[in-house]
Amino acid sequence: MRKRSAVRNGETMEPPERPEPGTGPGTDPGAGAGPVAAAGAGDRAVDSSGDAAGTRTDGEAGADAGTDAEEASDEAAETGQLPSLSTGSWVVVSLAVAAVAVGVVFHLAMVFLHVAPSNTASKEYQSTVDSYIYPEFEQNWKLFAPDPLQQNIHVQARAEVRSPGGRLQTTGWVDLTAVDLTGIRHTVAPSHTRQNELRRAWSFYTSSHGANNTPTGVRGQLSQEYVQRIVENRFGPQLNGGDVVRVQARSATVWVAPPSWTDAKPNNETQYQETLWWSVATSGQEKAS
């Protein structure tokens, strides 16, 4: 390094020498290299920690992706979202929903035409509506009738059974109404079928038959088949160790006793109305006993 001299009062003055870095008084000769070495070590430490941090970040990213997928699956399950279906599955589901919708609309239309006042549509399709409604879906307004029934009507039935040896035997009368009442009484939620099926079937039968059990029109034949089917289901195909060949039904009607404060006389006589024998093998065919 070039030094510059200064002249003062005829004397030449040399500038003071600058100490070299790390060679000043009170300075350790190795101290100058210390910060540099420490800085280099620090840089390497930072690089190592950065690499380690980068490695941990990649692993954590994979773990986070798996966690996000699980959370998305749980969220879909909680929200009730259905899994994706194939095209064939969607076609099957769509056809099933369409079939149910068409059935519901058809049923509502038939019931509406049955209960609605007489009109052009109900007159034109009366036979179709009646064949669908009767006897299972018949509608009426007897619930609001001011004059309730004053009779106790019990439907009874018996069967003709052929034993394995070929002998025919006639069973006694079975009170089907009493069986239904046993299942209804002391029941919190009694069966609608036990309450109404047999009673409505017999009412349908008597209203569509004339003298000597003669059916009146299509409804008469339909009501007969309905009662016969109920009786056959109650007895089953076999009874008392033999095959059921024929069945017969009847009603036992007893008038309700009048209240004590009236002058009406009680009628304690039981009135019976019997059907003809119905062959089980040929459903719907009546045969005289």
Long-range contacts (C-beta under 8 A, 24 or more apart in sequence): 107-137, 110-137, 111-137, 111-139, 114-139, 115-139, 127-218, 130-218, 130-219, 131-218, 131-222, 134-204, 134-219, 134-222, 134-223, 135-200, 135-201, 135-204, 135-222, 135-223, 135-226, 138-200, 138-204, 150-255, 150-256, 151-253, 151-254, 151-255, 151-256, 152-253, 152-254, 152-255, 152-256, 153-177, 153-199, 153-202, 153-251, 153-252, 153-253, 154-178, 154-251, 154-252, 154-253, 154-254, 155-198, 155-199, 155-201, 155-202, 155-249, 155-250, 155-251, 156-249, 156-250, 156-251, 156-252, 157-231, 157-234, 157-235, 157-247, 157-248, 157-249, 157-250, 158-247, 158-248, 159-235, 159-239, 159-244, 159-245, 159-246, 159-247, 159-248, 160-244, 160-245, 160-246, 160-247, 160-248, 160-277, 161-239, 161-240, 161-242, 161-243, 161-244, 161-245, 162-242, 162-243, 162-245, 163-241, 163-242, 164-241, 164-242, 168-245, 169-240, 169-242, 171-239, 171-240, 173-250, 174-234, 174-235, 175-252, 176-231, 176-234, 179-234, 197-230, 198-230, 201-226, 201-227, 201-230, 202-227, 202-249, 202-251, 205-275, 206-251, 206-273, 213-275, 213-276, 213-286, 221-284, 224-275, 224-278, 224-284, 224-286, 225-283, 225-284, 227-275, 228-278, 228-283, 228-284, 229-283, 231-278, 232-280, 232-283, 237-280, 244-280, 245-279, 245-280, 245-281, 246-277, 246-278, 246-279, 246-280, 246-287, 247-277, 247-278, 247-280, 248-274, 248-275, 248-276, 248-277, 248-278, 248-289, 249-274, 249-275, 250-274, 250-275
